[in-house]
Amino acid sequence: MLPPGLPGRALRRGSLPCQPFRGYDGGVQSTTTAAARPLQSRDSRLAPFSAFMRAYSSVARRLDDDLRNEHGLSLQEYGALLALVQAPERRLRMSRLADGLVLSKSGVTRLVDRLVADGLVARHSCPSDARGSEAALTAAGVARLRAASPTHLRGIQAYFLDAIAGTDLEVVGRALDGVAGTATAPADGAEPRR
């Protein structure tokens, strides 16, 4: 993941300025000794976000490892199958699937191509818009999702729920719902991201 505010055009090889990297917790690392020193926090507001990012990446990595080892599916592939099984008629426009999985158009195309090659998803043209296409879950996709679901749920319990005291679980759920609601709400009259 890139540090916030890094312009996309700066991603070309050799075009990044020699400046220190400011990590999520606000610390500065020199480009030559970054691995040698821990980040120093400069703003207490960044600590909870940094904890959230560490927790998310750790849990996601463990869930991904379990799904790959036991079912040959990545967490992203599992997420796509889950999104499709929950959709009306078990199909979604590619753009909606991309938004739901936080993927680019090309990223969701590659993901769906892998699922199509495995026979878990079929691609169809969109009946309401000939320019668009839809991903549809196949019977094999439903069966694979059912087989993988106990592994995924076991991981959620072990890596996420068991780490939160029972009395805190409701608070964590409300807090994360609040974050999600705020992050998806339109800012300053702008249209919400779809």
Secondary structure, DSSP 4 states (H G I P E B T S, - for coil): -PPTT--GGGGSTT-S-S--EE-TTS-EE-TTTGGGSPPPP--TTHHHHHHHHHHHHHHHHHHHHHHHHHHS--HHHHHHHHHHHHSGGGEEEHHHHHHHHT--HHHHHHHHHHHHHTTSEEEEEETTEEEEEEEEE-HHHHHHHHHHHHHHHHHHHHHTGGGS-HHHHHHHHHHHHHHHHHHHSPSTTPPPP-
